[in-house]
Amino acid sequence: MNKLLIISHTEHYKDSNGIIVGWGPTVTELNYLTTIFDEVIHLAPFHHEIAPKSAIPYQNNIKYIPLKFSGGKGLRKLSICLYAPYNLSIVKKYSREASIIQFRAPTGIGLYILPYLKYFNNKPYWVKYAGNWIATELPLGNKFQRWWLKNKISLDTKVTVNGNWLNENENIKAFENPCLNENERVVGKEYLNNKNLEGKCNYCFVGGLNDNKGIKKLVNVFRTLANEKLGTLHIVGDGVLRDEVEEVAKNTKNNIVFHGFLSKKHILEIYKKCHFIVLPSKSEGFPKVIGEAMNFGCIPIVSKVSCINQYIDHHINGYLIHALKEESLKQALLQSLILSKEDFNKIVAVNHKIAEKFTYSYYLKRIQKEILGETDHKI
């Protein structure tokens, strides 16, 4: 029996019906992985808080096993060491059942999981590194994990990263983050056919409301814009800055709507209304929402960080915010407001084709070929 063991930091909860739910994008990805594995076992932390709307249940042959949640700010970081023996005992137990293991980094538990997988584990494994592979400023734990993956693991252990980087070991592979199914590809095409710039331009932001995601810059800039084509800014997500940015947004005539957490079904309705997605982040791997938004006809206005400029060419199929300052963001937004109808239609068509790389089918075929070494694919 072909079993995949996944070790991650994905937050899990119980919903109002007592059903285990986890962060939607990761759970969806795991549901698709069951099409190439007989069973998936997922070890990840359990939280006792109320489940957010972005959390969804598993649908296929997946067994969830809770780990103790650790990490956080200040003294809470000590819990990483405190809960390490328990979490390692769970990893050791379920590693025996697995045919292959995937560890999803970077995360606090990576400080001991990565050494364990190298020195105390006899099963094949690969690492999915979701952070910024080239960032110069990183938390110490993330920096250690990236160093470990570059220098300490054997060359037959694959590491998948965001972006294609020169001078890396041959076992470090560029992999797109999947976020689209075949039905969404069809629906996305329909959205494109029904979009135009004849009316006002609507914008969306999808992500955490925190400093790293640049939400304060976005609200500060949007509230000062004056243009007759300017429509609504839809903000999807929640976080520590929500109260602050909502208060700032009150002092403007421009329309800014805060939706909080939404299910993917409702996020797609936001994409349907919008012409652009804006993500002025300080650091990213490659956010899944960029691929999603491109599929549904939203042109990216995004930071030039990590590998994002490997998919978005400035003024060709989107806008890059070259300097993370409010003035640079303002100029990018103003440029989007003078985009012609003809160029808009050309760009969204090109981006829809690029979004094929973010489908689950494309992702699964690459795993079968480049991670598992299979020649006969199940999908």
URGIMO-V497794 format. One record per residue. N is the residue number from 0. RES is the residue in one letter. PHI is phi in whole degrees, -180 to 180 (none if undefined). OMEGA is omega as a letter, one per 20 degrees, with the letter a starting at -180 (NA if undefined). D_FIRST is the distance of its C-alpha to the first C-alpha in whole Angstrom. Layout:
n=N res=RES phi=PHI omega=OMEGA d_first=D_FIRST
n=N res=RES phi=PHI omega=OMEGA d_first=D_FIRST
This chain:
n=0 res=M phi=none omega=a d_first=0
n=1 res=N phi=-87 omega=a d_first=4
n=2 res=K phi=-113 omega=r d_first=6
n=3 res=L phi=-106 omega=r d_first=10
n=4 res=L phi=-103 omega=r d_first=13
n=5 res=I phi=-112 omega=r d_first=16
n=6 res=I phi=-117 omega=a d_first=19
n=7 res=S phi=-148 omega=r d_first=22
n=8 res=H phi=-106 omega=a d_first=26
n=9 res=T phi=-62 omega=a d_first=25
n=10 res=E phi=-76 omega=r d_first=28
n=11 res=H phi=-122 omega=a d_first=26
n=12 res=Y phi=-145 omega=r d_first=29
n=13 res=K phi=-108 omega=r d_first=29
n=14 res=D phi=-84 omega=a d_first=31
n=15 res=S phi=-65 omega=r d_first=34
n=16 res=N phi=-98 omega=r d_first=32
n=17 res=G phi=80 omega=a d_first=30
n=18 res=I phi=-93 omega=r d_first=27
n=19 res=I phi=-69 omega=r d_first=25
n=20 res=V phi=-132 omega=r d_first=26
n=21 res=G phi=-139 omega=a d_first=25
n=22 res=W phi=-55 omega=a d_first=27
n=23 res=G phi=-51 omega=a d_first=27
n=24 res=P phi=-58 omega=r d_first=26
n=25 res=T phi=-70 omega=r d_first=23
n=26 res=V phi=-61 omega=r d_first=22
n=27 res=T phi=-62 omega=r d_first=22
n=28 res=E phi=-59 omega=a d_first=20
n=29 res=L phi=-66 omega=r d_first=17
n=30 res=N phi=-58 omega=r d_first=17
n=31 res=Y phi=-72 omega=r d_first=17
n=32 res=L phi=-63 omega=r d_first=15
n=33 res=T phi=-69 omega=r d_first=12
n=34 res=T phi=-78 omega=r d_first=13
n=35 res=I phi=-119 omega=r d_first=11
n=36 res=F phi=-126 omega=r d_first=8
n=37 res=D phi=-70 omega=r d_first=6
n=38 res=E phi=-151 omega=r d_first=8
n=39 res=V phi=-121 omega=r d_first=11
n=40 res=I phi=-110 omega=a d_first=13
n=41 res=H phi=-117 omega=r d_first=16
n=42 res=L phi=-100 omega=a d_first=19
n=43 res=A phi=-160 omega=a d_first=22
n=44 res=P phi=-69 omega=r d_first=26
n=45 res=F phi=-108 omega=r d_first=27
n=46 res=H phi=-116 omega=a d_first=31
n=47 res=H phi=-95 omega=r d_first=33
n=48 res=E phi=-73 omega=r d_first=35
n=49 res=I phi=-67 omega=a d_first=36
n=50 res=A phi=-67 omega=r d_first=33
n=51 res=P phi=-73 omega=a d_first=34
n=52 res=K phi=-66 omega=a d_first=34
n=53 res=S phi=-78 omega=r d_first=32
n=54 res=A phi=-90 omega=a d_first=29
n=55 res=I phi=-135 omega=r d_first=27
n=56 res=P phi=-83 omega=r d_first=24
n=57 res=Y phi=-74 omega=a d_first=20
n=58 res=Q phi=-116 omega=a d_first=20
n=59 res=N phi=-119 omega=a d_first=16
n=60 res=N phi=-79 omega=a d_first=13
n=61 res=I phi=-126 omega=r d_first=14
n=62 res=K phi=-109 omega=r d_first=15
n=63 res=Y phi=-97 omega=r d_first=18
n=64 res=I phi=-123 omega=a d_first=19
n=65 res=P phi=-75 omega=r d_first=23
n=66 res=L phi=-105 omega=r d_first=24
n=67 res=K phi=-77 omega=r d_first=28
n=68 res=F phi=-70 omega=r d_first=30
n=69 res=S phi=-142 omega=r d_first=32
n=70 res=G phi=98 omega=a d_first=35
n=71 res=G phi=125 omega=a d_first=37
n=72 res=K phi=-96 omega=r d_first=41
n=73 res=G phi=60 omega=a d_first=43
n=74 res=L phi=-66 omega=r d_first=43
n=75 res=R phi=-62 omega=r d_first=39
n=76 res=K phi=-62 omega=r d_first=38
n=77 res=L phi=-63 omega=a d_first=38
n=78 res=S phi=-65 omega=r d_first=36
n=79 res=I phi=-60 omega=r d_first=33
n=80 res=C phi=-74 omega=a d_first=34
n=81 res=L phi=-60 omega=a d_first=35
n=82 res=Y phi=-96 omega=a d_first=31
n=83 res=A phi=-59 omega=a d_first=29
n=84 res=P phi=-58 omega=r d_first=29
n=85 res=Y phi=-65 omega=a d_first=27
n=86 res=N phi=-63 omega=r d_first=25
n=87 res=L phi=-66 omega=r d_first=24
n=88 res=S phi=-65 omega=r d_first=23
n=89 res=I phi=-69 omega=r d_first=20
n=90 res=V phi=-61 omega=a d_first=19
n=91 res=K phi=-61 omega=a d_first=19
n=92 res=K phi=-62 omega=a d_first=17
n=93 res=Y phi=-85 omega=r d_first=14
n=94 res=S phi=-64 omega=a d_first=14
n=95 res=R phi=-62 omega=a d_first=13
n=96 res=E phi=-84 omega=a d_first=10
n=97 res=A phi=-84 omega=r d_first=9
n=98 res=S phi=-87 omega=r d_first=8
n=99 res=I phi=-153 omega=a d_first=11
n=100 res=I phi=-122 omega=r d_first=14
n=101 res=Q phi=-118 omega=r d_first=17
n=102 res=F phi=-109 omega=a d_first=20
n=103 res=R phi=-105 omega=a d_first=23
n=104 res=A phi=-114 omega=i d_first=26
n=105 res=P phi=-88 omega=r d_first=29
n=106 res=T phi=-161 omega=a d_first=29
n=107 res=G phi=-53 omega=a d_first=31
n=108 res=I phi=-69 omega=r d_first=28
n=109 res=G phi=-62 omega=r d_first=27
n=110 res=L phi=-61 omega=r d_first=30
n=111 res=Y phi=-116 omega=r d_first=28
n=112 res=I phi=-68 omega=a d_first=25
n=113 res=L phi=-62 omega=r d_first=25
n=114 res=P phi=-62 omega=r d_first=27
n=115 res=Y phi=-62 omega=a d_first=24
n=116 res=L phi=-64 omega=a d_first=21
n=117 res=K phi=-78 omega=a d_first=24
n=118 res=Y phi=-102 omega=a d_first=25
n=119 res=F phi=-125 omega=a d_first=23
n=120 res=N phi=-126 omega=a d_first=19
n=121 res=N phi=-110 omega=r d_first=17
n=122 res=K phi=-100 omega=r d_first=14
n=123 res=P phi=-64 omega=r d_first=15
n=124 res=Y phi=-150 omega=r d_first=17
n=125 res=W phi=-136 omega=a d_first=19
n=126 res=V phi=-119 omega=r d_first=22
n=127 res=K phi=-100 omega=a d_first=23
n=128 res=Y phi=-98 omega=a d_first=27
n=129 res=A phi=-96 omega=a d_first=28
n=130 res=G phi=-85 omega=r d_first=32
n=131 res=N phi=-77 omega=a d_first=35
n=132 res=W phi=-72 omega=a d_first=34
n=133 res=I phi=-117 omega=a d_first=38
n=134 res=A phi=-60 omega=r d_first=40
n=135 res=T phi=-89 omega=r d_first=42
n=136 res=E phi=-109 omega=a d_first=43
n=137 res=L phi=-139 omega=r d_first=40
n=138 res=P phi=-58 omega=a d_first=39
n=139 res=L phi=-56 omega=a d_first=39
n=140 res=G phi=-63 omega=r d_first=35
n=141 res=N phi=-66 omega=a d_first=34
n=142 res=K phi=-64 omega=r d_first=36
n=143 res=F phi=-62 omega=a d_first=35
n=144 res=Q phi=-66 omega=r d_first=31
n=145 res=R phi=-65 omega=r d_first=32
n=146 res=W phi=-59 omega=a d_first=34
n=147 res=W phi=-60 omega=a d_first=31
n=148 res=L phi=-68 omega=r d_first=29
n=149 res=K phi=-81 omega=a d_first=32
n=150 res=N phi=-123 omega=a d_first=33
n=151 res=K phi=-112 omega=a d_first=30
n=152 res=I phi=-87 omega=a d_first=27
n=153 res=S phi=-73 omega=a d_first=26
n=154 res=L phi=-71 omega=r d_first=26
n=155 res=D phi=-89 omega=r d_first=23
n=156 res=T phi=-98 omega=a d_first=22
n=157 res=K phi=-80 omega=r d_first=22
n=158 res=V phi=-126 omega=r d_first=24
n=159 res=T phi=-101 omega=a d_first=25
n=160 res=V phi=-133 omega=r d_first=28
n=161 res=N phi=-83 omega=r d_first=31
n=162 res=G phi=100 omega=a d_first=33
n=163 res=N phi=-107 omega=a d_first=34
n=164 res=W phi=-116 omega=r d_first=36
n=165 res=L phi=-74 omega=r d_first=38
n=166 res=N phi=64 omega=r d_first=38
n=167 res=E phi=-100 omega=r d_first=34
n=168 res=N phi=-62 omega=a d_first=32
n=169 res=E phi=-68 omega=r d_first=30
n=170 res=N phi=-83 omega=r d_first=26
n=171 res=I phi=-94 omega=a d_first=28
n=172 res=K phi=-118 omega=r d_first=27
n=173 res=A phi=-78 omega=r d_first=29
n=174 res=F phi=-132 omega=r d_first=26
n=175 res=E phi=-76 omega=r d_first=28
n=176 res=N phi=-82 omega=a d_first=27
n=177 res=P phi=-76 omega=r d_first=25
n=178 res=C phi=-155 omega=a d_first=27
n=179 res=L phi=-131 omega=r d_first=28
n=180 res=N phi=-103 omega=a d_first=26
n=181 res=E phi=-66 omega=r d_first=28
n=182 res=N phi=-65 omega=r d_first=30
n=183 res=E phi=-67 omega=r d_first=31
n=184 res=R phi=-64 omega=r d_first=32
n=185 res=V phi=-67 omega=r d_first=34
n=186 res=V phi=-63 omega=r d_first=36
n=187 res=G phi=-60 omega=r d_first=37
n=188 res=K phi=-63 omega=r d_first=39
n=189 res=E phi=-65 omega=r d_first=41
n=190 res=Y phi=-59 omega=a d_first=42
n=191 res=L phi=-59 omega=a d_first=43
n=192 res=N phi=-66 omega=a d_first=45
n=193 res=N phi=-104 omega=a d_first=47
n=194 res=K phi=-102 omega=r d_first=47
n=195 res=N phi=-160 omega=a d_first=51
n=196 res=L phi=-107 omega=a d_first=53
n=197 res=E phi=-72 omega=r d_first=56
n=198 res=G phi=-107 omega=a d_first=56
n=199 res=K phi=-83 omega=r d_first=55
n=200 res=C phi=-93 omega=r d_first=52
n=201 res=N phi=-105 omega=a d_first=49
n=202 res=Y phi=-127 omega=r d_first=47
n=203 res=C phi=-139 omega=r d_first=44
n=204 res=F phi=-127 omega=r d_first=43
n=205 res=V phi=-130 omega=a d_first=39
n=206 res=G phi=164 omega=r d_first=38
n=207 res=G phi=-74 omega=r d_first=39
n=208 res=L phi=-90 omega=a d_first=43
n=209 res=N phi=-144 omega=a d_first=43
n=210 res=D phi=-63 omega=a d_first=45
n=211 res=N phi=-61 omega=a d_first=42
n=212 res=K phi=-83 omega=r d_first=42
n=213 res=G phi=76 omega=a d_first=46
n=214 res=I phi=-66 omega=r d_first=46
n=215 res=K phi=-65 omega=r d_first=50
n=216 res=K phi=-60 omega=a d_first=51
n=217 res=L phi=-63 omega=a d_first=50
n=218 res=V phi=-66 omega=r d_first=52
n=219 res=N phi=-60 omega=a d_first=55
n=220 res=V phi=-74 omega=a d_first=55
n=221 res=F phi=-62 omega=a d_first=54
n=222 res=R phi=-69 omega=a d_first=57
n=223 res=T phi=-99 omega=a d_first=59
n=224 res=L phi=-72 omega=r d_first=59
n=225 res=A phi=-131 omega=a d_first=61
n=226 res=N phi=-158 omega=a d_first=61
n=227 res=E phi=-67 omega=r d_first=61
n=228 res=K phi=-88 omega=a d_first=58
n=229 res=L phi=-70 omega=r d_first=56
n=230 res=G phi=-103 omega=a d_first=54
n=231 res=T phi=-104 omega=r d_first=51
n=232 res=L phi=-101 omega=r d_first=49
n=233 res=H phi=-97 omega=a d_first=46
n=234 res=I phi=-110 omega=a d_first=44
n=235 res=V phi=-110 omega=a d_first=41
n=236 res=G phi=132 omega=a d_first=39
n=237 res=D phi=-146 omega=r d_first=41
n=238 res=G phi=161 omega=a d_first=42
n=239 res=V phi=-67 omega=a d_first=44
n=240 res=L phi=-98 omega=a d_first=47
n=241 res=R phi=-60 omega=a d_first=47
n=242 res=D phi=-60 omega=a d_first=50
n=243 res=E phi=-65 omega=a d_first=52
n=244 res=V phi=-74 omega=r d_first=51
n=245 res=E phi=-65 omega=r d_first=52
n=246 res=E phi=-66 omega=r d_first=55
n=247 res=V phi=-63 omega=a d_first=56
n=248 res=A phi=-66 omega=r d_first=55
n=249 res=K phi=-68 omega=a d_first=57
n=250 res=N phi=-91 omega=r d_first=60
n=251 res=T phi=-156 omega=r d_first=60
n=252 res=K phi=-85 omega=r d_first=61
n=253 res=N phi=-73 omega=a d_first=57
n=254 res=N phi=-90 omega=r d_first=55
n=255 res=I phi=-123 omega=a d_first=52
n=256 res=V phi=-117 omega=r d_first=49
n=257 res=F phi=-100 omega=a d_first=47
n=258 res=H phi=-101 omega=a d_first=44
n=259 res=G phi=69 omega=r d_first=42
n=260 res=F phi=-69 omega=r d_first=38
n=261 res=L phi=-132 omega=r d_first=37
n=262 res=S phi=-70 omega=a d_first=34
n=263 res=K phi=-61 omega=r d_first=32
n=264 res=K phi=-55 omega=a d_first=34
n=265 res=H phi=-80 omega=r d_first=37
n=266 res=I phi=-65 omega=r d_first=37
n=267 res=L phi=-63 omega=r d_first=37
n=268 res=E phi=-67 omega=r d_first=40
n=269 res=I phi=-67 omega=r d_first=42
n=270 res=Y phi=-58 omega=a d_first=41
n=271 res=K phi=-61 omega=a d_first=42
n=272 res=K phi=-82 omega=a d_first=45
n=273 res=C phi=-104 omega=r d_first=45
n=274 res=H phi=-108 omega=a d_first=46
n=275 res=F phi=-140 omega=r d_first=45
n=276 res=I phi=-114 omega=a d_first=43
n=277 res=V phi=-119 omega=r d_first=44
n=278 res=L phi=-136 omega=a d_first=42
n=279 res=P phi=-88 omega=a d_first=45
n=280 res=S phi=-78 omega=r d_first=42
n=281 res=K phi=-76 omega=a d_first=43
n=282 res=S phi=-149 omega=r d_first=40
n=283 res=E phi=-150 omega=r d_first=37
n=284 res=G phi=-87 omega=r d_first=33
n=285 res=F phi=-146 omega=a d_first=33
n=286 res=P phi=-62 omega=r d_first=33
n=287 res=K phi=-59 omega=a d_first=31
n=288 res=V phi=-66 omega=r d_first=34
n=289 res=I phi=-68 omega=r d_first=36
n=290 res=G phi=-62 omega=r d_first=34
n=291 res=E phi=-60 omega=a d_first=34
n=292 res=A phi=-63 omega=r d_first=37
n=293 res=M phi=-61 omega=r d_first=38
n=294 res=N phi=-63 omega=a d_first=36
n=295 res=F phi=-103 omega=r d_first=38
n=296 res=G phi=85 omega=r d_first=41
n=297 res=C phi=-104 omega=a d_first=42
n=298 res=I phi=-78 omega=a d_first=44
n=299 res=P phi=-74 omega=r d_first=43
n=300 res=I phi=-119 omega=a d_first=45
n=301 res=V phi=-138 omega=r d_first=43
n=302 res=S phi=-68 omega=r d_first=44
n=303 res=K phi=-88 omega=r d_first=44
n=304 res=V phi=-130 omega=r d_first=41
n=305 res=S phi=50 omega=a d_first=38
n=306 res=C phi=-101 omega=a d_first=37
n=307 res=I phi=-58 omega=a d_first=38
n=308 res=N phi=-74 omega=r d_first=41
n=309 res=Q phi=-80 omega=r d_first=39
n=310 res=Y phi=-117 omega=a d_first=38
n=311 res=I phi=-114 omega=r d_first=41
n=312 res=D phi=-99 omega=a d_first=45
n=313 res=H phi=-59 omega=r d_first=48
n=314 res=H phi=70 omega=r d_first=50
n=315 res=I phi=-101 omega=r d_first=48
n=316 res=N phi=-134 omega=r d_first=45
n=317 res=G phi=169 omega=a d_first=45
n=318 res=Y phi=-132 omega=r d_first=47
n=319 res=L phi=-101 omega=r d_first=47
n=320 res=I phi=-89 omega=a d_first=48
n=321 res=H phi=-72 omega=r d_first=49
n=322 res=A phi=-119 omega=a d_first=51
n=323 res=L phi=-79 omega=r d_first=50
n=324 res=K phi=-128 omega=a d_first=53
n=325 res=E phi=-60 omega=a d_first=54
n=326 res=E phi=-65 omega=r d_first=57
n=327 res=S phi=-66 omega=r d_first=54
n=328 res=L phi=-65 omega=r d_first=52
n=329 res=K phi=-61 omega=a d_first=55
n=330 res=Q phi=-64 omega=r d_first=56
n=331 res=A phi=-65 omega=r d_first=52
n=332 res=L phi=-66 omega=r d_first=53
n=333 res=L phi=-65 omega=r d_first=56
n=334 res=Q phi=-64 omega=r d_first=55
n=335 res=S phi=-65 omega=a d_first=52
n=336 res=L phi=-76 omega=r d_first=55
n=337 res=I phi=-108 omega=r d_first=57
n=338 res=L phi=-65 omega=a d_first=54
n=339 res=S phi=-75 omega=r d_first=56
n=340 res=K phi=-61 omega=a d_first=54
n=341 res=E phi=-65 omega=a d_first=53
n=342 res=D phi=-68 omega=r d_first=52
n=343 res=F phi=-59 omega=a d_first=49
n=344 res=N phi=-63 omega=r d_first=48
n=345 res=K phi=-65 omega=a d_first=48
n=346 res=I phi=-66 omega=a d_first=46
n=347 res=V phi=-66 omega=r d_first=43
n=348 res=A phi=-69 omega=r d_first=43
n=349 res=V phi=-62 omega=a d_first=42
n=350 res=N phi=-66 omega=r d_first=39
n=351 res=H phi=-63 omega=r d_first=38
n=352 res=K phi=-69 omega=r d_first=37
n=353 res=I phi=-61 omega=a d_first=36
n=354 res=A phi=-64 omega=r d_first=33
n=355 res=E phi=-57 omega=r d_first=31
n=356 res=K phi=-69 omega=a d_first=29
n=357 res=F phi=-104 omega=r d_first=28
n=358 res=T phi=-86 omega=r d_first=26
n=359 res=Y phi=-66 omega=a d_first=23
n=360 res=S phi=-64 omega=r d_first=22
n=361 res=Y phi=-64 omega=a d_first=24
n=362 res=Y phi=-62 omega=a d_first=22
n=363 res=L phi=-66 omega=r d_first=18
n=364 res=K phi=-63 omega=r d_first=20
n=365 res=R phi=-68 omega=r d_first=21
n=366 res=I phi=-62 omega=a d_first=18
n=367 res=Q phi=-60 omega=a d_first=16
n=368 res=K phi=-82 omega=a d_first=19
n=369 res=E phi=-96 omega=r d_first=20
n=370 res=I phi=-103 omega=a d_first=18
n=371 res=L phi=-90 omega=r d_first=15
n=372 res=G phi=70 omega=a d_first=17
n=373 res=E phi=-87 omega=r d_first=16
n=374 res=T phi=-102 omega=r d_first=18
n=375 res=D phi=-100 omega=a d_first=17
n=376 res=H phi=-89 omega=r d_first=16
n=377 res=K phi=-76 omega=a d_first=15
n=378 res=I phi=-110 omega=NA d_first=18
